Amino acid sequence: MRVKLVLSALVAVGAVLLGTAPASATSLQRPAPGTMDPALRSRIDALAKAAIGNGVTGVIVGISDPVNGNLLAGYGTSDRKGTPMTPDLHYRIASVTKTFTATAVLQLVDRHRLSLDDRLSRYVRGIPNGDRITVRDLLAMRSGLYDYADDPSIYGPYQQDPLLPGYTNDTALKVIRDHAPLAAPDTVTHYSNTNYLLLGLIMEKVTGEPAPRTIERLARRSGLTSTSFPTTPDMPKPYVHGYLLPTDPGPDRDVTRSNMIYPYTAGAVVSTVPDMLRYASQLGTGAGLSPATFRERLTWGPLNDTGVRFQYGLGITQLGDWVGHNGSIFGYSDVVTYLSSAKASVVVMVNAADGEQVPAMELWGKIVTTLYPTSLPTW
């Protein structure tokens, strides 16, 4: 859920491009519709297998591509006991949750129950600059608010015990209220989980129901039958075990069970790669939103100014030419993306992360540039 190092991951992807210049998959002999050329499949298999190690025991890759064919496969193991990794296993999608929260909010806008210009203070009191910050600012990561997940009083105990006993949303709100803003509203695009916690609380005020219920209903309407919003540490079965990347020598910790109120509407959703593969195209084409609102969603604010183009819209990112989102939470890292020009979706999940590094990013970059070598333009 914390993505400080995602820019570093994109720089690494850029270095890979400069070093390898992969051949275009479209130059291979065309396979039958829906199937992937064996030579291309072999290259992607090799990339996925090479991503295992350094704390990662397994990887899942999903590709839906009308040109290059489809792939859905697990690699390695889902735990340290040697259980084979299979594509149907549940995992924590981390900050990809933000896309669901944003879609639910934007649907409220479409139904005129909420306005993008509404002020935060109308729904949540006592937040710095709350009378100036708009719903649009929160969606676009332009509130300027401090990220509660960065506060040592929260993150330190979470590192020690991911179950984080006694933690509530009020704990996060106190941290947000106690910290001065990092910037004035609508002046800079700065990634902060605070925005999406607050959006969840706004959603609850407007709908009168818990945000997890709203988001689960959205998932059901979208045909995502394996997608849920747990509010306990337990995972739906069957599931992938998640491991915390070590910060010092020693065995990686199993952090499969962790507190889901801590990430809440910024990162608590659980899903599967098949569901996320279906969802990637829905997200990338504006399913469930009016055309005008979807156009509004694709209003970009740069998150970097060098390297691979990386921008934030309204609960959606642009990575090169791909749109979607990535995520990292204790034990799990993923990337869920759609390339409009090719109507192609690529989803990658790895079962180790520390909430800052996004190990799935490097593998994702290698796969998408194998499929579409020019799809990660730089500034």
C-alpha positions as CSV (number, residue, x, y, z in Angstrom):
1,M,0.0,0.0,0.0
2,R,3.0,2.3,0.6
3,V,4.5,2.9,-2.9
4,K,7.5,5.2,-2.2
5,L,9.8,3.0,-4.3
6,V,7.5,2.4,-7.3
7,L,9.4,5.1,-9.1
8,S,12.6,3.2,-8.5
9,A,11.0,0.1,-9.9
10,L,10.1,2.0,-13.1
11,V,13.6,3.3,-13.4
12,A,14.7,-0.3,-13.1
13,V,12.3,-1.3,-15.9
14,G,13.8,1.5,-18.0
15,A,17.2,0.1,-17.5
16,V,16.0,-3.3,-18.6
17,L,14.7,-1.8,-21.8
18,L,18.0,-0.1,-22.6
19,G,19.9,-3.3,-21.8
20,T,17.9,-5.9,-23.7
21,A,15.8,-4.3,-26.4
22,P,13.4,-7.4,-26.6
23,A,12.3,-8.4,-30.0
24,S,8.7,-7.7,-31.0
25,A,6.3,-10.5,-30.2
26,T,4.3,-9.5,-33.2
27,S,7.1,-10.6,-35.5
28,L,6.5,-14.2,-34.5
29,Q,4.3,-16.5,-36.5
30,R,0.6,-15.9,-35.7
31,P,-0.9,-18.6,-33.4
32,A,-4.5,-19.7,-33.6
33,P,-6.9,-17.1,-32.0
34,G,-6.6,-17.1,-28.2
35,T,-3.5,-19.3,-28.0
36,M,0.0,-18.0,-27.5
37,D,2.9,-18.9,-29.8
38,P,5.1,-21.5,-28.0
39,A,8.2,-19.4,-28.5
40,L,6.6,-16.4,-26.9
41,R,5.1,-18.5,-24.1
42,S,8.6,-19.9,-23.5
43,R,10.1,-16.4,-23.1
44,I,7.4,-15.3,-20.7
45,D,7.7,-18.5,-18.7
46,A,11.4,-17.9,-18.4
47,L,10.9,-14.3,-17.2
48,A,8.4,-15.5,-14.5
49,K,10.6,-18.3,-13.2
50,A,13.5,-15.9,-13.0
51,A,11.4,-13.6,-10.7
52,I,11.3,-16.4,-8.0
53,G,13.8,-15.9,-5.2
54,N,14.9,-13.2,-2.9
55,G,11.9,-13.9,-0.7
56,V,9.5,-14.6,-3.5
57,T,8.4,-18.3,-3.6
58,G,5.8,-17.9,-6.4
59,V,4.4,-15.8,-9.2
60,I,1.1,-15.7,-11.1
61,V,0.9,-14.2,-14.6
62,G,-2.3,-13.4,-16.5
63,I,-2.4,-12.1,-20.1
64,S,-5.4,-11.5,-22.3
65,D,-4.3,-10.3,-25.7
66,P,-6.2,-10.6,-28.9
67,V,-2.9,-10.3,-30.9
68,N,-0.4,-12.3,-28.9
69,G,-2.7,-14.8,-27.3
70,N,-3.7,-15.6,-23.7
71,L,-1.9,-17.0,-20.7
72,L,-2.9,-17.8,-17.2
73,A,-0.2,-19.6,-15.2
74,G,1.3,-20.0,-11.7
75,Y,5.1,-20.5,-11.2
76,G,6.9,-21.8,-8.2
77,T,5.1,-22.4,-4.9
78,S,2.4,-20.7,-3.0
79,D,4.2,-21.3,0.3
80,R,7.4,-22.6,1.8
81,K,6.0,-26.1,2.1
82,G,6.2,-26.6,-1.6
83,T,2.5,-26.3,-2.5
84,P,2.3,-25.5,-6.2
85,M,1.3,-22.0,-7.2
86,T,-2.0,-22.1,-9.2
87,P,-3.8,-19.1,-10.8
88,D,-7.0,-19.6,-8.8
89,L,-5.5,-18.7,-5.4
90,H,-6.6,-15.6,-3.5
91,Y,-4.1,-12.8,-2.7
92,R,-4.2,-9.2,-1.3
93,I,-4.4,-6.8,-4.2
94,A,-3.0,-3.9,-2.0
95,S,-3.3,-0.5,-3.6
96,V,-5.3,-1.8,-6.6
97,T,-8.1,-1.5,-4.0
98,K,-7.9,2.3,-4.7
99,T,-9.4,1.7,-8.2
100,F,-12.5,0.1,-6.6
101,T,-12.8,2.9,-4.1
102,A,-12.5,5.5,-6.8
103,T,-15.0,3.7,-9.1
104,A,-17.6,3.5,-6.2
105,V,-17.1,7.2,-5.5
106,L,-17.4,8.1,-9.2
107,Q,-20.6,6.1,-9.5
108,L,-22.0,8.2,-6.7
109,V,-21.0,11.3,-8.7
110,D,-22.8,9.8,-11.7
111,R,-25.9,9.3,-9.6
112,H,-25.7,12.9,-8.3
113,R,-25.3,11.8,-4.7
114,L,-21.9,13.4,-4.5
115,S,-20.0,16.1,-6.4
116,L,-16.3,16.1,-7.4
117,D,-16.3,19.7,-6.1
118,D,-17.7,18.8,-2.6
119,R,-15.4,19.8,0.2
120,L,-13.9,17.2,2.5
121,S,-15.1,19.1,5.6
122,R,-18.7,18.4,4.6
123,Y,-18.1,14.7,5.4
124,V,-15.1,14.4,7.7
125,R,-14.4,17.2,10.2
126,G,-11.1,18.4,11.6
127,I,-8.8,17.5,8.7
128,P,-6.2,20.2,7.9
129,N,-7.4,22.2,4.8
130,G,-10.6,20.3,4.9
131,D,-12.6,23.3,3.8
132,R,-10.4,23.6,0.7
133,I,-9.8,20.0,-0.3
134,T,-12.3,18.6,-2.8
135,V,-13.4,15.0,-3.6
136,R,-11.6,15.5,-6.9
137,D,-8.3,16.4,-5.0
138,L,-8.6,13.2,-3.0
139,L,-9.2,11.0,-6.0
140,A,-6.3,12.6,-7.9
141,M,-3.8,12.4,-5.1
142,R,-3.7,16.2,-4.9
143,S,-4.9,16.9,-1.4
144,G,-1.4,17.6,0.0
145,L,-2.2,15.6,3.1
146,Y,0.3,13.7,5.1
147,D,0.2,9.9,4.5
148,Y,-0.9,8.3,7.8
149,A,0.8,5.0,6.7
150,D,4.2,6.8,7.0
151,D,3.8,7.7,10.6
152,P,6.2,5.8,12.9
153,S,3.5,5.5,15.6
154,I,1.5,3.3,13.2
155,Y,4.0,1.8,10.8
156,G,6.5,0.7,13.5
157,P,3.9,-1.4,15.4
158,Y,2.6,-2.7,12.1
159,Q,6.1,-4.0,11.2
160,Q,6.4,-5.7,14.6
161,D,2.9,-7.2,14.5
162,P,0.9,-7.0,11.3
163,L,-2.2,-7.9,13.3
164,L,-2.0,-4.5,14.8
165,P,-4.3,-5.1,17.8
166,G,-6.3,-2.1,18.9
167,Y,-6.0,-0.2,15.6
168,T,-9.1,1.6,14.2
169,N,-9.7,4.2,11.5
170,D,-9.8,6.7,14.4
171,T,-6.2,5.9,15.0
172,A,-5.4,7.0,11.4
173,L,-7.6,10.1,11.6
174,K,-5.7,11.3,14.7
175,V,-2.4,11.0,12.8
176,I,-3.8,12.9,9.8
177,R,-5.2,15.6,12.0
178,D,-1.9,16.0,14.0
179,H,0.3,16.4,10.9
180,A,0.6,19.6,8.9
181,P,-0.2,19.3,5.2
182,L,2.8,18.6,2.9
183,A,1.4,21.0,0.3
184,A,-1.6,23.2,-0.5
185,P,-4.6,21.5,-2.1
186,D,-4.5,21.0,-5.9
187,T,-0.9,22.1,-6.3
188,V,1.1,18.8,-6.6
189,T,0.3,15.2,-7.3
190,H,1.7,13.3,-4.3
191,Y,0.8,9.7,-3.6
192,S,-0.8,9.4,-0.2
193,N,-2.9,6.6,1.3
194,T,-4.7,9.2,3.4
195,N,-6.7,10.3,0.3
196,Y,-8.3,6.9,-0.1
197,L,-9.0,6.3,3.6
198,L,-10.9,9.6,3.6
199,L,-12.7,8.7,0.4
200,G,-13.9,5.5,2.1
201,L,-15.2,7.5,5.0
202,I,-16.9,9.9,2.6
203,M,-18.5,7.0,0.8
204,E,-19.9,5.7,4.1
205,K,-21.4,9.0,5.0
206,V,-23.1,9.2,1.6
207,T,-24.4,5.6,1.3
208,G,-25.0,5.0,5.0
209,E,-23.3,1.6,4.8
210,P,-19.8,0.3,5.5
211,A,-17.4,0.8,2.6
212,P,-16.5,-2.9,2.4
213,R,-20.1,-3.7,1.6
214,T,-20.3,-1.1,-1.1
215,I,-17.1,-2.3,-2.7
216,E,-18.1,-6.0,-2.6
217,R,-21.4,-5.1,-4.3
218,L,-19.5,-3.3,-7.0
219,A,-17.3,-6.4,-7.5
220,R,-20.3,-8.6,-7.7
221,R,-22.0,-6.3,-10.3
222,S,-18.7,-6.5,-12.3
223,G,-18.8,-10.3,-12.3
224,L,-15.8,-10.5,-10.0
225,T,-16.9,-13.5,-8.0
226,S,-13.6,-14.1,-6.2
227,T,-13.1,-10.5,-5.1
228,S,-13.9,-9.5,-1.5
229,F,-13.1,-6.9,1.1
230,P,-12.2,-8.7,4.3
231,T,-12.3,-6.8,7.6
232,T,-10.5,-9.5,9.6
233,P,-7.0,-10.9,9.1
234,D,-8.2,-14.1,7.5
235,M,-7.9,-14.9,3.8
236,P,-10.6,-16.7,1.8
237,K,-9.5,-20.2,0.7
238,P,-7.6,-21.2,-1.3
239,Y,-5.0,-18.5,-0.9
240,V,-1.3,-17.7,-1.5
241,H,0.9,-17.2,1.5
242,G,2.5,-13.8,1.6
243,Y,6.1,-13.2,2.9
244,L,7.6,-10.0,4.2
245,L,10.8,-9.0,2.4
246,P,13.6,-9.0,5.0
247,T,15.1,-5.7,6.0
248,D,18.0,-7.5,7.7
249,P,19.5,-11.0,7.4
250,G,17.2,-13.8,8.5
251,P,14.2,-15.8,7.3
252,D,11.4,-13.9,5.7
253,R,8.3,-13.7,7.9
254,D,4.9,-15.2,6.9
255,V,2.6,-12.2,7.0
256,T,-0.5,-13.7,5.3
257,R,-2.7,-12.7,8.2
258,S,-2.6,-9.0,8.8
259,N,-4.9,-6.2,9.9
260,M,-7.2,-5.0,7.1
261,I,-8.5,-2.0,8.9
262,Y,-5.0,-0.5,8.6
263,P,-5.1,-0.3,4.7
264,Y,-9.0,-0.2,4.6
265,T,-10.2,1.5,1.4
266,A,-6.6,2.3,0.4
267,G,-5.5,-1.4,0.2
268,A,-7.6,-4.1,1.8
269,V,-9.3,-6.0,-1.1
270,V,-8.6,-9.6,-1.8
271,S,-9.0,-11.2,-5.3
272,T,-7.5,-13.6,-7.8
273,V,-5.5,-13.1,-11.0
274,P,-8.4,-14.4,-13.2
275,D,-10.7,-11.8,-11.6
276,M,-8.1,-9.0,-12.0
277,L,-7.5,-10.0,-15.6
278,R,-11.2,-9.5,-16.3
279,Y,-11.2,-6.3,-14.2
280,A,-8.2,-4.8,-16.0
281,S,-10.2,-4.3,-19.2
282,Q,-13.3,-3.0,-17.3
283,L,-11.1,-0.5,-15.5
284,G,-9.3,0.5,-18.7
285,T,-12.5,1.1,-20.7
286,G,-14.6,2.9,-18.1
287,A,-17.1,0.1,-17.4
288,G,-19.8,1.2,-14.9
289,L,-19.1,4.9,-15.4
290,S,-20.7,7.5,-17.7
291,P,-18.5,8.5,-20.7
292,A,-18.1,12.0,-19.3
293,T,-17.0,10.7,-15.9
294,F,-14.6,8.2,-17.4
295,R,-13.0,11.1,-19.4
296,E,-12.7,13.0,-16.2
297,R,-11.0,10.0,-14.6
298,L,-8.3,10.0,-17.3
299,T,-7.2,13.5,-16.3
300,W,-3.5,12.9,-15.5
301,G,-1.1,14.5,-13.0
302,P,2.5,13.5,-13.3
303,L,4.1,11.5,-10.5
304,N,7.6,11.7,-12.0
305,D,9.3,13.9,-14.6
306,T,12.0,11.5,-15.9
307,G,12.1,7.9,-17.0
308,V,9.1,5.9,-17.9
309,R,5.9,8.1,-17.9
310,F,4.1,7.6,-14.6
311,Q,0.9,9.6,-13.9
312,Y,-2.1,9.5,-11.7
313,G,-5.7,10.1,-12.7
314,L,-8.8,9.7,-10.5
315,G,-8.0,6.4,-8.9
316,I,-6.1,5.1,-11.9
317,T,-2.5,5.3,-13.1
318,Q,-0.8,5.6,-16.5
319,L,2.4,3.5,-16.7
320,G,3.8,4.3,-20.1
321,D,0.8,3.6,-22.4
322,W,-0.8,1.1,-19.9
323,V,-3.5,2.2,-17.5
324,G,-4.4,0.5,-14.3
325,H,-2.7,0.4,-10.9
326,N,-0.1,-1.4,-8.9
327,G,0.1,-2.4,-5.3
328,S,2.3,-3.5,-2.5
329,I,1.3,-4.5,1.0
330,F,3.0,-6.8,3.5
331,G,3.4,-10.2,1.7
332,Y,1.9,-9.3,-1.7
333,S,2.7,-7.2,-4.8
334,D,0.8,-6.9,-8.0
335,V,0.3,-4.9,-11.2
336,V,-3.1,-4.8,-13.0
337,T,-3.0,-3.0,-16.4
338,Y,-4.8,-2.5,-19.7
339,L,-3.3,-1.3,-23.1
340,S,-6.2,0.4,-24.9
341,S,-4.5,0.4,-28.4
342,A,-4.1,-3.4,-28.3
343,K,-7.1,-4.2,-26.1
344,A,-4.7,-6.3,-24.0
345,S,-4.6,-6.9,-20.3
346,V,-1.6,-8.0,-18.2
347,V,-1.7,-8.9,-14.5
348,V,1.3,-10.0,-12.4
349,M,1.3,-11.1,-8.7
350,V,4.3,-12.1,-6.6
351,N,4.0,-13.3,-3.0
352,A,6.6,-11.2,-1.2
353,A,6.6,-7.5,-0.5
354,D,7.2,-5.0,2.3
355,G,4.6,-2.4,1.5
356,E,7.2,-0.1,-0.1
357,Q,9.0,-2.1,-2.8
358,V,6.8,-3.4,-5.6
359,P,8.6,-6.6,-6.7
360,A,5.9,-7.3,-9.3
361,M,6.9,-4.2,-11.3
362,E,10.1,-5.5,-12.7
363,L,8.5,-8.7,-14.0
364,W,5.6,-6.8,-15.3
365,G,7.9,-4.4,-17.2
366,K,9.7,-7.3,-18.8
367,I,6.5,-9.0,-19.9
368,V,4.8,-5.9,-21.4
369,T,7.9,-4.9,-23.3
370,T,8.2,-8.5,-24.6
371,L,4.6,-8.2,-25.9
372,Y,4.7,-4.5,-26.9
373,P,8.3,-3.1,-26.9
374,T,7.3,0.5,-27.4
375,S,4.5,0.6,-24.8
376,L,6.6,2.2,-22.0
377,P,7.5,5.6,-23.4
378,T,9.6,8.0,-21.3
379,W,9.2,11.7,-20.8
